[in-house]
Amino acid sequence: MLEMKDIYSDSCTCSVADPVQFNGATSPLDGEVSVHFRGPLVLHKFAAYTSGDYDAAGSGSGSWSRIANFDDSVGNLENVTFLTNAGRNSSCLGKGLTYAARDGVSAAESSVPLGKNTLLTSNQEFAIFSNVSCGSSGLNNDCGVYRPEIPAYHGFYGRTKMFLFEFQMPRDNSTSSEWVANLDMPAIWLLNANIPRTSQYSNNVNCSCWRSGCGEFDIFEVKNNTNSLVDRLFTTIHDYQGTGDIEMGLQVDGFIPRPEGTVRGGVSFDSKGNAVAWVSNSTSFDSTISGSDLKGWVKSSGSVITDELASVSATPLSSKSSSKKSMGTNLTCESLFTKIWAMFVGIVLTNLF
């Protein structure tokens, strides 16, 4: 997947290997994903689930089993590891992952829970992985090739999976004259776990498979801090499905109002290739959740906006030279992927805050 040389020297280089083909209802996000958070945001609860079979558009039969859980009022870490980009810097890879301290952004020596009511300020970030350590880095190993010297963990697996959150997205009314990237633009999103284990914000786009389309799903994201958009959360897929622009991705034609207080919500990926994002304070974090309960949360949330995304066949890909996520400027390769992704994304609009 990736070859890296001299990553901590000025002669740092990296390159992608042969193109990979993949297919499936929710490819490439049917593989392991990590969960990412950007401030201004307070995360109170997080849980991950898998299901043997669930159809969001059907009867809703099928139950969900919890595989990870965190509650900041308790400080538990049930198959949860908090990591942040505060590790060693590389001229081509940028900063690497390290354990996050209780503030979510400072480096720690080992895995610790996020502190109670911890506020991420604008542009601060942390990520959640599982607590299952990766084996050694290698093309055919369990986590593939990843950056050396990081605490490497598996993401959350399963084609049919769900993530739940209790969170706040308070406004950042900073009047400082100092420029801050992503000012007042909170977000919760998923990445193919191969991306952050190597380079989430690379200085060379060839150092990250984000550019070649291995998968990002923005669940709740303020995409612009202008007056008309700063209070709207959008859902967007960033791969090459339905668009040749990896930067813009494919955004659902709808939004969820940015919450004014603490809310609950989540995203589910079902067995048929359907993804649904919602906000509803009916959402619970039980160890087992029935399909009917999930459909009830979504139904109680408000009106549903649905986009159907067409399948994509193998075509050569090209990209712009700048990147929202990687900040790269020198793309020199093209990648070829087969994407059979009959996914639609349903966004639920709600004012039930």
N, C-alpha and C positions, 0 to 999 in steps of 0.2 A: 504493500500500500504506500509506503513512504520510506525514503532513504534520507538520513540526516548525517551530516559530517561536521565536526569541529563546531558544535552548536554554541560553545561559550567563547569563541574567538571571533575576530573580525572577518575571518574567512569562512564563516558559517555558511553552509549550503544545505539545501534540501530539494528533493524532487519526488514526484509521484511515480508510482510504478504503472504497470499496464492497467488500462481501464477495466472496470468491474461491471458486470451485468447483474441486474437484480429484478425481481418481479414479486408481486404479491399485493394484497388488498391495501395495505398501508405502507408499502415499501417507500423509502428506506427506514422509516421510523418504526417498523415492526421489529427491528433489532433493539439493542440496549440504548437507552437514552438517559441523559443527565438532566436535572431540573435546575433552572437558573432564575435568579431574582436580582432586580435592579431597583434602587431607590429613586425617589422617596417611598419607602415601603417598610411595614412591620409585618413579619410573619409570625403568627401565633400558633397555627397548627398546619401539619402536612401529613398526608397519608397516600400510599400507593397501593393499588389493587390489581389483581389479574382475574380473568374469568375464562372458563373453558369454552363458553359459547354465549354470546349476547348480541342481539340484533336491535339496534336503536330504532329502526324504522318498523320493526315487527311487533310482536306481542310483548317484547321486553322480558321474556323468560330467561332464566339463567342467573346465577348468583355470583357475587364478587367476593374474593378472599383478600384480606389485607396482608400485604407483604412488607410494609414499612410504615412507621408511625413516629411522629414527633409532636410534642405539646410543650410550648415554652413555659407554661405554668407549672409543669412537672419536671421538665428538663430531661425527659427520657430520650434515648436514642435506640429505637427499635429498627435495626437494619438501615440506619441513616448515618451518613458521614458528611459533615460540613467541610467544604473545601473553598479556597479563594485564590485569586491570581495575585499572590504576594510572595511568590517564590523567586528563585534565581532568574535573572534577566539574560536573554540571549539576543544577539544583534539581529537574527532573522526570525526567531520564534516568539520574541517578546517574553513577558514574565510567565513563569510556570506555576502550576498548582501547588498549594501547600495546605496543611490543615488550617482551618479558620479558628481564630480565637472567639471568645464569647461575644465580641462586638461584630463578628461576621466578616471583618475585612483585614484584621491584623493576623500575622502568622502565629501559629501555635506549634508546640512540639508533638502533640498527639491529638487524637479526635476528642473534641469537647462539644457539648450542646450549645446552641445559640442561647444567649442570655434572654431573660424575660423582658418583653416589650422593647427589644432591640430595634432601633431605628436606623435603617440604611438611608443616608442622605443621597442627594442627586448624584448619579453616575457611580455610586458604590455598588458592588456586586458580591454575591456569594453563590455557591452551587451546592446541590445535594446529590450525592451518589449513594449506592448501597454500602454496606459494611463488608462486602466480600472482596478481598484483595485480588488483584490481577496476578497471574503468573508472570514469568519473565517476558520481556518484550521480544516479539518475533512475529514474522508474517503469518505463520500458521498456528500461533499460540492463542490462548483464550481471549486475550484483549488486543491481539494484533500488535503492530508496531506502535510504541508510545515513547514519549520523551523520558530520558533517564533522570533519575534523582527526584522524581515526584512521588507522592503517596498515590499509587495507582489503584483505583477501585472500579469494579464493574458498575454499570448503570442499572437501570430497571428494565427487565426483560418482558417479553410477551407481546404477541400481535394484538391480543385483546387486553387492554390495560386502561387504568383510570388513575387520575391524580386529583386529590382534593386539597383545598387550601382554606384557611381562615386568615384573613389579612386586612391590612389597612394600606391605603395609598394617600397619605396626607399631602396637602399642597406645600410646595417649597416656595415661599414668598421672599426668598433671599434678595436683598437689595445691594449686595456686594458688587463692586465694579469688576471683580475678578471673573474671567470667563470660566464657565463650568460646562463641560460636555454633557449633553443629555439632561440639561437643567429641567427639573420638574417633569421628567418623563419616566415614570415607573413602568416595570414590565415583569411578567412571569412567562418563561418560555422553556422549551425542550430543545436539546441538541442531541444529535447522534453522538454517543459517548466517546467515539474516536476523536472528535474534534477537540474538546478541552484537554483530553489526556496528552495531546501533542501540542496544540497551539490554538487557543481560542481567539487571540488577537495577534496574529502573526504580522511581522513586517514584510514578509514575502508570501504572496498568496499561494505559491507552490508548496508551502509548508503546512497547509491545512486542507482537508477534504471538504470544508465548508464551501469553498469556491467551486469545487467540481460537483457539488450538489448532493452531499451525503446526508443532508437533512436538518432543517430547523423548523419548529412549529411554535409560533408566537401565540400563546393562549390569551393573555390579557396584556396589551401594550399600548401606551400612549406614544404615538409615532411622530407627533409634532407638538411643540409647546406654544403654538400660536393660540390666540384667545378662542378661536372657533373649534380647536381640536384637543386642547389640553385636558378637557374633561370627558374624553371619549376613549374607550378601550377597544382596540381592534384585534382581530385574529388573522394571521397571515402564515402561509406556507412558503418557506424559502428552499426551493430546489428548482429544477427546470420544468416542473409540471405546468403545462399550459402557458408558459412564458419563457422567453430567452433571457430575461433580466433577473439574475439571482439577487440583485440588490433590492428591487421592489418586491419580488416574490409575487404570490397570488393572494391578494387580500379579499376576505369575504366582504360582500357588499352590505355591510351593516355594522353596528357598534353597540357596545354595552356602556351605559353611563358610568363614569368613574365614581367609585363609592365615596361617600362623605364620612363614613365611620367604618367600623369593623363589619366585614361581610364574609360569607362563605360561598364557595363555588368550586368549579373544577372543569375537567375535560375528560371525556371518555372516547376510546377508540374501540369500536366493536368488531365482531368477527367478519362483517361483510364489507368493511372499508368505509364505514361512516364515522365521522368525528363530530362530537357535540361539545361546545363550550357554554357554560351557564354560570349565573350568579343567583343563588337562592339561599336564604338563611334557614331553609328546611333541611339543608344538607347536613348529614351526620357522619361521624367518623368511626362507626362500629366495626368490629373485627370481620363481620360478614354483612353484606348489603345485598338485598334482593333486587332483581331486575325491575320489578314493579315499583320499588321505592325510588330507584334512580329515575325512572320515567316520570314518577310523580314530582320529583324535584324540578326536573326540566319543565314539565307542564305548568307547574305553579310559578315559574319564573317570569313568564310574560310571553310576548309574541316571538315567533321563531322566524329567523331569516335563513334560507337554505341556498347554498351554491353547490351545483354539481360540477365536478371537475372531470374533464375528459381524460381517457387513457392516453399515454404518450408512448410512441414507438421510438426505436433507436435512431437518433439523429445526432450529428456532430454539434457540440455546444461551444459557444463563445461568450465572452463576458466583458463587461466594462473593467477599467483598471482600478477603480476604487471599491472599497467594500465597507458596508455598515459594520460588519462583525469583525472582519480580519484587518481592516485598514491597510490592505496591501496595495501596491502600486505597480507591480511588474509581472503581470500574468504572461506566461510564455508558452503555456500548453493548453490543449483542448482535451476534453474528456468525452467519452461516448458511453451512455447509459441506456439500458432498456428499462422503462418505467411503465408497468401496467398497474395503474393506481386509480381504481374506480371509486375514488373517495369523494364524498361531499362533506362540507363542513356546515353544521347548523349553529348559528350564533343566536342565543336567546337574549332579547332585549328586555331589560327589567328596570323598574324604578322602585323595587321593593327593598329599599335600604332602611 
